[in-house]
Amino acid sequence: MFTIGDFATMGRVSVRMLRHYDSIGLLQPARVDAFTGYRYYEAEQLRRLNRLVALKDLGFTLSEVTRIIDADVDTAELRGMLTLRQSQVAAQIEADTDRLRRIEARLRMIEREGTMSTSSVTVKSVDALRIASVTGVAESTDSADVGPVIQRLFGELFAILGPSGVEPAGPIVATYAPTADGKLSVSAACTVADDVSVDGLEVSTLPAQEQVAAYVHHGEMANIGEGYQTLATWIEDNGYVTDGTAREVYLVSHPEPEQKWQTELQMPITASA
């Protein structure tokens, strides 16, 4: 048998935690000395401790842990339960990390309010592009809704393009257009040659635009909002209006690290009445 200190060391938990588990009946010592009150544990109890700690670390409540362990779930079933919860925790961490990036980006925009330079905004015309694309709908224009949709669409786009052997004939493009019900139509597209067709992708022509305000954003896509706010400031300051649609043309992107990306933002403009 092992003292509570030795058992805690071998189980990689604290003595305090073992005493707590004992007090609530979750992991009681194999023997308690009647005179000293010292707790003693057996090596076999590490099996229960391992399951207890794994379940607790994956977010199960202590009452849930008790039910699962006392049901004597076999190793294969327990592994399946832990794998599922592990995936859920990983997804939550990813979502929280993405939320943190958005918060940091919004703070940067707040800090730069009134100081953003619009000198890099240009006005130009845009030629028509023949594209192969996939389209989806974001529930709103919030970056939390748009980001997962455009990432999924680009995943689908390249999953189809890769096996097809089609090489891009020009830039990779994303397009955004508000819908009548307040949502956002989103497409991920690859420029292709005139004679190309790709099974599983819509091949169409992205129309030319007579006049767009354009701004090249450098760096991570999490900070792309700064570019759009720069365009918004320039458009208003110079007496233009826009229809709310936008294109992102990826001048430098994957496989380069995102810090080196260059993304041209284009919004169509007309003179305000």
C-alpha positions in Angstrom: 0.0 0.0 0.0 1.0 3.6 -0.5 0.6 6.7 1.7 -1.6 9.4 0.4 1.5 11.4 -0.5 3.1 8.6 -2.5 -0.2 7.8 -4.2 -0.6 11.5 -5.1 2.9 11.6 -6.6 2.3 8.5 -8.7 -1.2 9.6 -9.8 0.1 13.2 -10.6 -2.6 14.8 -8.5 -2.5 16.8 -5.3 -3.0 15.4 -1.8 -5.7 18.0 -1.3 -7.6 16.7 -4.3 -7.3 13.1 -3.0 -8.8 14.2 0.3 -11.6 16.0 -1.6 -12.4 12.9 -3.6 -12.4 10.8 -0.4 -14.8 13.3 1.3 -17.3 13.1 -1.5 -17.0 9.3 -1.9 -15.5 9.4 -5.4 -12.2 7.8 -4.6 -11.8 6.4 -1.0 -8.6 5.0 0.3 -8.2 1.2 0.5 -7.5 1.5 4.2 -7.6 4.2 6.9 -5.5 3.6 10.0 -7.9 3.6 12.9 -5.4 5.2 15.3 -3.7 7.8 13.1 -6.3 8.4 10.5 -3.7 8.0 7.8 -5.0 7.1 4.4 -3.5 4.3 2.4 -4.1 3.4 -1.3 -3.4 0.4 -3.6 -1.9 0.5 -7.0 -5.1 -0.8 -8.5 -6.8 2.4 -7.5 -4.8 4.3 -10.1 -7.1 2.8 -12.7 -10.1 4.6 -11.1 -8.0 7.8 -10.6 -6.9 7.9 -14.2 -10.5 7.7 -15.4 -11.7 10.2 -12.8 -9.1 12.8 -13.8 -9.5 12.3 -17.6 -13.3 12.7 -17.4 -13.0 15.7 -15.1 -10.4 17.5 -17.3 -12.7 17.0 -20.3 -15.5 18.9 -18.6 -17.7 16.2 -17.0 -19.2 17.2 -13.7 -18.2 15.2 -10.7 -21.7 13.7 -10.5 -21.4 12.6 -14.2 -17.9 11.2 -13.4 -19.3 9.2 -10.6 -22.1 7.7 -12.7 -19.7 6.8 -15.5 -17.0 5.2 -13.3 -19.5 3.3 -11.1 -21.2 1.9 -14.2 -17.9 0.2 -14.9 -17.7 1.3 -18.5 -15.2 -0.8 -20.4 -12.0 0.6 -21.8 -13.2 0.8 -25.5 -16.5 2.6 -24.6 -14.6 4.9 -22.3 -12.1 5.7 -25.0 -15.0 6.5 -27.4 -16.6 8.9 -24.8 -13.3 10.6 -24.1 -12.5 11.0 -27.8 -15.9 12.6 -28.4 -15.5 15.0 -25.5 -11.9 15.7 -26.6 -13.2 16.8 -30.0 -15.8 19.0 -28.4 -13.2 20.7 -26.2 -10.8 21.2 -29.2 -13.7 22.8 -31.1 -14.4 25.1 -28.2 -10.8 26.1 -27.9 -10.7 26.9 -31.6 -13.8 28.9 -31.3 -12.5 30.8 -28.3 -9.2 31.4 -30.0 -11.0 32.8 -33.1 -13.1 35.0 -30.8 -9.9 36.3 -29.1 -8.5 37.2 -32.5 -11.7 39.2 -33.4 -11.6 41.0 -30.0 -7.9 41.9 -30.6 -8.7 43.1 -34.1 -11.6 45.2 -32.9 -9.4 46.8 -30.2 -6.8 47.7 -32.8 -9.5 49.4 -34.9 -10.7 51.3 -31.8 -7.2 52.4 -31.0 -6.7 53.7 -34.6 -10.0 55.5 -34.9 -9.4 58.9 -36.4 -5.8 58.0 -37.4 -6.4 55.6 -40.3 -4.8 56.9 -43.4 -6.8 56.6 -46.7 -3.9 57.6 -48.9 -3.4 54.1 -50.2 -7.0 53.8 -51.5 -7.1 53.9 -55.3 -9.9 54.1 -57.9 -9.8 51.8 -60.9 -11.8 49.7 -63.2 -11.9 45.9 -63.0 -12.0 43.5 -65.9 -14.4 40.6 -66.1 -13.1 37.3 -64.8 -14.0 33.8 -65.8 -14.2 31.8 -62.5 -15.0 28.4 -61.1 -16.7 28.9 -57.7 -18.7 27.5 -54.8 -21.2 29.6 -53.0 -22.7 29.7 -49.5 -24.7 32.0 -47.2 -23.5 33.5 -44.0 -26.2 34.3 -41.4 -25.0 37.9 -41.1 -22.1 40.2 -42.1 -20.6 39.6 -38.6 -17.0 38.2 -39.0 -18.0 35.4 -36.6 -20.6 34.3 -39.2 -18.6 35.1 -42.3 -15.2 33.6 -41.4 -16.3 29.9 -41.0 -18.4 30.1 -44.2 -15.6 31.4 -46.4 -13.0 29.0 -44.9 -15.3 26.1 -45.6 -16.0 27.2 -49.1 -12.3 27.6 -49.9 -11.8 24.1 -48.5 -14.4 22.8 -50.9 -13.0 24.7 -53.8 -9.5 23.4 -53.5 -10.7 19.9 -52.7 -12.3 19.8 -56.1 -9.6 21.7 -58.0 -6.8 19.6 -56.8 -7.9 16.2 -58.2 -9.2 17.9 -61.4 -5.7 19.1 -62.3 -7.0 22.6 -63.2 -4.4 25.3 -62.6 -5.6 28.9 -61.7 -5.4 31.2 -64.7 -5.4 34.3 -62.5 -6.2 35.4 -59.0 -8.1 33.6 -56.2 -11.2 35.7 -55.3 -13.9 35.9 -52.7 -17.1 37.8 -53.3 -19.7 39.1 -50.9 -23.2 40.4 -51.6 -25.9 41.2 -49.1 -29.2 39.4 -49.5 -32.7 40.8 -49.1 -33.2 39.0 -45.8 -30.1 40.5 -44.1 -27.8 37.6 -44.8 -24.6 37.5 -46.9 -24.0 35.5 -50.1 -20.4 34.4 -50.1 -18.4 32.7 -52.8 -14.9 31.3 -53.1 -13.6 31.4 -56.7 -10.6 30.6 -58.8 -9.9 32.3 -62.1 -9.9 29.7 -64.9 -9.2 29.8 -68.7 -12.1 30.3 -71.1 -12.2 26.6 -72.2 -12.1 25.1 -68.8 -15.0 23.4 -67.0 -14.8 21.7 -63.6 -17.3 19.1 -62.4 -18.7 20.1 -59.0 -18.0 23.8 -59.5 -20.0 26.6 -61.0 -18.2 28.2 -64.0 -19.3 31.7 -64.7 -18.2 35.2 -65.5 -17.6 37.7 -62.7 -18.7 40.9 -64.4 -16.4 43.8 -65.1 -16.8 46.9 -62.8 -16.4 50.4 -64.2 -15.2 51.9 -61.0 -14.1 50.4 -57.6 -12.4 51.8 -54.6 -9.5 49.5 -53.9 -7.2 49.0 -50.9 -4.5 46.4 -50.3 -4.5 44.8 -46.9 -1.2 43.4 -45.7 -1.2 40.6 -43.1 -3.6 38.3 -41.3 -7.2 38.0 -42.3 -8.3 38.5 -38.7 -7.4 42.2 -39.2 -9.2 42.6 -42.6 -11.8 44.8 -40.9 -9.3 47.7 -40.8 -9.1 47.6 -44.6 -12.9 47.8 -44.9 -13.1 50.7 -42.5 -10.4 52.5 -44.4 -12.4 52.1 -47.6 -15.6 53.2 -45.8 -13.9 56.4 -44.6 -12.5 57.1 -48.1 -15.8 56.5 -49.9 -17.7 58.9 -47.6 -15.0 61.5 -47.5 -14.8 61.6 -51.3 -18.5 61.8 -52.0 -19.2 58.3 -53.2 -21.6 55.5 -52.3 -21.4 51.8 -52.7 -23.9 49.0 -53.1 -22.5 46.9 -50.2 -20.9 44.2 -52.4 -17.2 43.5 -52.1 -14.5 41.4 -53.6 -11.3 40.2 -52.0 -8.5 39.4 -54.5 -5.7 37.4 -53.0 -2.5 38.8 -54.5 -0.3 36.9 -52.1 -1.7 34.0 -50.1 -1.2 30.3 -49.3 1.4 28.8 -49.1 3.0 31.9 -47.8 2.5 32.5 -44.0 -0.6 34.6 -43.4 1.5 37.5 -42.0 2.9 38.0 -45.6 -0.5 37.9 -47.3 -1.7 40.7 -49.5 -5.4 41.0 -50.1 -6.9 43.7 -52.4 -10.3 44.8 -51.2 -12.6 46.1 -54.0 -15.9 47.9 -53.5 -17.9 49.4 -56.4 -18.5 53.1 -56.2 -20.7 55.7 -57.8 -20.9 59.4 -57.1 -23.5 60.3 -54.4 -26.5 62.2 -55.6 
